[in-house]
Amino acid sequence: MVAATVGGVPDLIRDGVNGVCVAANDPEALCDGLLDVLRDPQKRRQLAEQGLVTAETRSIAAMAAAVEKVYRQVSTARR
């Protein structure tokens, strides 16, 4: 993932960990980021692997499970 740091992108993409973040409205930075990832297969693999981890932890199922856990903790604590 190569993305501009707009909206919620910085909340999901950690530069150099699970993607590459570039400045918004900077086509040259976007191009440089894409070329950097395309030219480095090891980096591309590492970013992809971490991207999958991020996707799993941020999925709807994962978020629903986290909310359910909180509800269970709160309802158990009140008894």
N, C-alpha and C positions, 0 to 999 in steps of 0.2 A: 504494500500500500504506500503510495506516495500521495500526500494530500496537503492542501493549504490549511494553515491554522485559522480556520473560521468556524463559527458556531461551536458545536460540541466535539469537533475533531480532536482538539487537544485533550479532552477527557477520555478518549478512546485510544488514540495513537500516541505512543511514547516514542519520540524520535530516536532512531537507532536501535530500538528494542523490538517493536512489533510493526514498524513502518518508518517512513521518512516524512517529517513535517517540513514544509517550506512556507515562506512568507506569502500572505495573501496578495493577490494582484501583482505577482512577480513571475511572469512567464519564463524568464531565464532560470530562476531558482527551481521552478517545476521541471524544466527541461534537464537541468543539472541533476536533480534528484532522481529522475527517471533513468537517465544515462548511467548514473552511479550504480543503481540497482541492477540494471540490465548488464552492465559490464562485470559484475562481481557475483558469480553463481553461489559462492559460499554465503555471502551476505543475504542474497535473495532467499536461500533456503532457511537461514536463521530467522529472518523477518517473517517468512511464511509460517514456520513452526510456531513462533510466538504469537503470530496473528491468529492461528487456530486456537491457541490457549485462551487468548482474549475473547474470541468469538464464543467459546464454550462457557466462559464465566459470565459473559454478558448476554447470553441467550434469554429468551422469554422464559424457558423452563427453569434456568438457573435463578433468574430474578423471582419467579413465582415461588420456588423452593425457599429462597431466602426470606421472603415475606411470610410464608407459611410458618417458618421456624420462629420468627419474631412473634407472630400471633400465638403460637403454641406456648412460647416462653411466658408471654404476658398472661395468657389464660391460666396457665399452671401456677404462676406466682400469686394470683388472686385467690386461690383456693385455700 
